[in-house]
Amino acid sequence: MNYKTYILRLFFRILLLVGAILSLTYTINQNYTAYTVIICVSLVYLLINTYIFVKRRFVAMDDFFEAVKYRDFSRWFPEDKGPKDIRFLYTGFNEINRTIKEINSKNQAQYVYLQKILEMVDIGIIAYNLESGDVLWSNDSFGEILDIPSFKNIKFVEKRKPELFNTIFDTYHREPNSISIALQNENIKILISDTVFQVEEDAFKLIVIQDIDNTLNKNESESWKKLLSVMTHEIMNSIAPISSLADTLQKSLQIAIEKPEDSHLELDDLNSGIKTIKNRSEGLLKFAKTYRSLSKVTKLKLQNVKIPELFSNIQLLMAPSIEAKNIDIEFKISSPKLELDIDTHLIEQVLINLLLNAVDACKNHDNPEIKVLATQNSNRNIVIKVYDNGSGIPQDILENIFVPFFTSKTTGSGIGLSLCKQIMLLHKGRIIVKSIEGEGSVFSLIF
């Protein structure tokens, strides 16, 4: 039953009451005693019936609002008992309870999901009430980084570690700030930032901290592992044959000295062996020089350079030798006004390196072509891309191409792309690659 039916029934009862009152007045005036008694009884009945009719609806609503007041959305109202108007009302109440329970369930699931995510990250996070100091939420990493146990109010930290409290809780860090804190006679460096937010009438402060030392040490350790793995491989490839050949020559010479009559040592063999050792030793020296060149680039000589001028120099230098190999090369610029603040010599070296790699990748393909494009992306970053339609890079080695000394070429040193990446990092830029094996590659320099 909807509210219109309820209004009609209430209106009908009011009409009956009005009719009964008018009839009662008439019978009294006419001195119809019997009719007066009957109408009085009917009027009382109508008044009680109307009162119960109205009251039961308000009682049902009061019960529902009381449950809402105490957030009891588990209550179920009987939909199959009582008058139709109340049953319809109970159906609506139950539907509201079901909806709210579903919303609460989803919110709870999202809260648990978010809580689990924040507990898994190695960044410390805490939110607390600015006035009372009560902790709204904190993850385990926060306590682990600051070496403090779990607490419910920040006054716990204030009493035990006032200096730490002043640095972390009392000082505001609107922008991410790197600070040093003393923990157990050891200084650690952390990155800290905070913000204040309002929930109804309460103000809360959210603090985020990250242990920079551990992060840097972890990244540095991984980098060293990759570097040492490649260096060890390269050095062992050179030392193993040198050691083996030197041992063979030493034994042959020992026999020739002790038993010259039994020796069959040929001077040509000796010369050839020594020559091989010399060549491999020179290879190791070259390897050491390339390593030194990788660590040599540390400072930039920046100057404002227009990209058309940069491309003109590269085209003048590289185009003749590339075209001589029957490879088409094209330089394109989206706007002649594009310019960069760069170390020209170093960026030219990066482009030369990428072009030589592109030549090597597509020299044995039909209709080889190389494109060098300069554009400005949606973030207003200038991007220089070097395309080739060559052999592409296998996916299993794609992630290692910027590792120092890693190379898939038989004659490569593995230094070129590593040097390119270091130069781009010094320019606060990036170098990224996309490649499909058999279709080609594109290297992007993002400034």
Residue pairs with C-beta under 8 A, 6 or more apart in sequence:
1 84
1 85
1 87
1 88
2 88
5 85
6 57
6 85
9 53
9 85
10 50
10 53
10 54
13 46
13 49
13 50
13 53
14 50
16 46
17 43
17 46
17 47
17 50
20 39
20 42
20 43
20 46
21 43
23 35
23 39
24 36
24 39
24 40
24 43
27 35
27 36
27 39
28 36
56 82
56 83
56 86
57 85
57 86
57 89
60 77
60 86
60 89
60 90
60 93
61 89
63 77
64 77
64 93
67 73
67 75
73 97
73 100
73 101
73 104
74 97
74 101
75 97
76 94
76 97
77 89
77 90
77 91
77 93
77 94
78 87
78 90
79 87
79 90
79 91
79 94
80 87
81 87
82 90
115 137
118 125
118 137
118 139
119 139
119 140
119 141
121 139
121 141
122 141
122 210
122 211
122 214
123 141
123 208
123 209
123 210
124 139
124 141
124 142
124 143
124 144
124 145
124 146
124 207
124 208
124 209
124 210
125 137
125 138
125 139
125 141
125 142
125 206
125 207
125 208
126 135
126 137
126 138
126 139
126 142
126 206
126 207
127 135
127 136
127 137
127 138
127 204
127 205
127 206
127 207
128 134
128 135
128 136
128 138
128 153
128 154
128 204
128 205
129 136
129 202
129 203
129 204
130 196
130 202
130 203
130 204
130 205
131 202
131 203
132 153
133 153
133 154
133 155
134 152
134 153
135 151
135 152
135 153
135 154
136 204
138 150
142 207
142 209
143 149
143 150
143 151
145 188
145 190
145 209
145 210
145 211
146 164
146 168
146 181
146 183
146 209
147 183
147 184
148 157
148 160
148 161
148 164
151 157
154 165
154 169
157 164
157 165
157 168
157 169
158 165
158 169
163 182
164 181
164 183
167 179
167 181
168 181
168 192
168 207
168 209
169 205
169 207
172 194
173 179
173 192
173 193
173 194
174 193
174 194
174 195
175 193
176 191
176 192
176 193
177 191
177 192
177 193
178 189
178 190
178 191
178 192
178 212
179 189
179 190
179 192
180 187
180 188
180 189
180 190
181 187
181 188
181 190
188 211
188 213
189 211
189 212
189 213
190 209
190 210
190 211
190 212
191 209
191 210
191 212
192 207
192 208
192 209
192 210
193 207
193 208
194 205
194 206
194 207
194 208
195 205
195 206
196 203
196 204
196 205
196 206
197 203
197 204
197 206
198 204
226 400
226 403
227 403
227 404
227 405
230 403
230 404
230 405
230 406
230 414
231 291
231 404
231 405
234 287
234 405
234 414
235 284
235 287
238 280
238 283
238 284
238 287
239 284
241 276
241 280
242 277
242 280
242 281
245 273
245 276
245 277
246 277
248 273
249 270
249 273
249 274
252 263
252 265
252 269
252 270
253 265
253 270
255 262
255 263
255 265
256 263
256 265
286 413
287 405
287 413
290 405
290 413
290 414
290 415
291 404
291 405
291 415
293 415
293 419
294 404
294 415
294 418
294 419
294 422
297 346
297 419
297 422
297 423
297 426
298 426
300 342
300 343
300 346
300 426
300 427
301 343
301 345
302 341
302 342
302 343
303 341
303 342
303 343
303 344
304 339
304 340
304 341
305 339
305 340
305 341
305 342
305 344
306 336
306 337
306 338
306 339
307 333
307 338
307 339
307 340
307 374
307 382
307 384
308 333
308 336
308 338
310 340
310 344
310 347
310 348
310 351
311 331
311 333
311 372
311 374
313 348
314 331
314 348
314 351
314 352
314 355
314 372
315 329
315 331
317 352
318 329
318 352
318 355
319 329
322 329
322 355
322 359
322 370
323 329
325 359
325 363
326 368
327 359
327 362
327 363
327 368
327 369
327 370
328 367
328 368
328 369
328 370
329 355
329 369
329 370
329 371
329 372
330 369
330 370
330 371
330 372
331 371
331 372
331 373
332 371
332 372
332 373
332 374
333 373
333 374
334 373
334 374
334 375
334 376
335 376
338 374
338 376
338 382
340 347
340 382
340 447
342 427
342 447
343 423
343 426
343 427
346 423
346 426
346 427
347 423
347 427
347 445
349 419
349 423
350 419
350 420
350 423
350 424
350 431
350 445
351 372
351 384
351 386
351 445
353 416
353 417
353 419
353 420
354 386
354 420
354 443
355 370
355 372
355 386
356 416
357 416
357 417
357 443
358 370
358 386
358 387
358 388
358 390
358 441
359 370
359 388
360 390
360 409
361 388
361 390
361 391
361 392
361 440
361 441
362 368
362 369
362 370
362 388
362 389
362 390
362 391
362 440
363 390
364 391
365 389
365 390
365 391
367 389
368 388
368 389
368 390
369 388
369 389
370 386
370 387
370 388
371 385
371 386
371 387
371 388
372 384
372 385
372 386
372 387
373 384
373 385
373 387
374 382
374 383
374 384
374 385
375 382
375 383
375 385
376 382
376 383
377 383
377 446
381 446
381 447
382 446
382 447
383 444
383 445
383 446
383 447
384 444
384 445
384 447
385 442
385 443
385 444
385 445
386 442
386 443
387 440
387 441
387 442
388 440
388 441
388 442
389 439
389 440
390 440
390 441
391 437
391 438
391 440
392 435
392 436
392 437
392 438
392 439
392 440
392 441
393 401
393 433
393 435
393 437
393 441
394 408
394 437
395 437
397 406
397 408
398 433
398 435
400 406
401 417
401 433
402 417
402 418
402 420
402 421
402 431
403 414
403 418
404 414
404 415
404 418
405 413
405 414
405 415
405 418
406 414
406 418
407 413
407 414
417 431
420 431
421 431
424 430
424 431
424 445
424 446
427 447
429 445
429 446
429 447
430 445
430 446
431 443
431 444
431 445
431 446
432 443
432 444
432 446
433 441
433 442
433 443
433 444
434 441
434 442
434 444
435 441
435 442
